[in-house]
Amino acid sequence: MMGQLVYLKDVVTLKLDQKECVGCGICLLVCPHAVLSLSNGTAEIANRDACMECGACARNCPVDALSVRTGVGCAAAVINSMLGKKKSSCCSIDSECSSGQSEGPTCANRVDCC
């Protein structure tokens, strides 16, 4: 049996505003890696490092309690690699870029992933 996938430690952009969460559980249904769980009637991030930043939870949250910068995690690296693109690395949300942005080809803190 394969263990739980972990993409990169402590770089996932997933955020949850528990005050906004209504406990509907839709995020749990759409998350492919069981990153979220319900506790005391609201969602909580149970396994942040398993998040592949696909954005399904945020797109399906009826009250916008979840946010994630899709395409910056390893999912983007895997997809870009499969498409034959040479730039298949990820960029941490805390990266400082020479262009003043937190993503793109000029990121100083790029890391290879997957």
N, C-alpha and C positions, 0 to 999 in steps of 0.2 A: 504494500500500500504506500502510495506517495504521501509525503508530509505536506503541511501547509506551505504554500508558496509565499515567499517574502521577496519583494522586489528590491528596494533599497531601504535601509534603516533611517528613520527619522527625517524623511524628506517629503512625505506625502502632503499634498495641499488641502486635503479634506478637512472641512470645518463644520461643526454642528452647533447651532444655537438652540440649546435645550429649552430656553424660555419660549421660543416660537413653536417648538414641536408639539403636535397634538396627539401623538401616539398612534397614528393610523396604521403604522407597520408596513406601508408600501415600500419604503426604502429597504426593508429586510427582504421583501419578495424579489426585488429587482437586482440586488447586489449579487454578483456572481461569485464572490469570495467570502460571504458571511462576515463582512467587516463590522456590521452594525448589529445591535441587539436591543431588545426592549427591557427597560428596568423602571419600575415604579411608574408605569404609564407613559414614559417618554423614551425616545431612541437614545442610544449612547454608542460611542465608537468603542467597539470591543477589541478590534485587532487592526489598528491603523496601518501597520506595515504591510498588511495583506492587500491593501487597496491598490488597484491598478489604474486608478483615476479615469475610469471610463465615463463617469458623470451620470450614470443611470439613476443613482439615488437623488441627486440634485434636480435632474430633469423631471422626476416623478413626484417630488415632494410638493404637496398642495399648498404649503405655507412658506415655502422657501427657507426652511430651517437648515438645509444643507447647502454647502457650496464646495466646489472643487474645480481646480483649473485643469480641465480635460486636455489630454494630449501632451502634458509635460512629463508624465511618468513613463514607466517602462513599457506600457501598452503602446505608446508612440514609437519607442525604439524598436519593438518587435515588428510593428506594422511597417515602419520605414525600411527596416532590414528586409522584410519579405517583398517589398516593392522595389528592392534593388537600390535604394537611395544610400549614398555614402555616409550621410550624417544620420546615424542611428542612435546617437547618445542622448541622454536625458539632461535636464537642467534643474537643479534644485531651486525651490521657491526663494531661497535666501541668496541666490547667486547675484553677484554684482557684475554687470556687463559694461563694457566700454561704451556702449551706446546709451547707457542709462536705463535700459529696460531689463526685465528679469527673465527674458528668454530670447532666443535667436542665435545666429551663428557666431556672435561675438562674446558669448558668455565666458567669463574667466574661470568659473568653478564647475565646468562640465565634468561629468563622471560617466564612465562607461557602465552600462547596466545589462542585466540579463545574460 
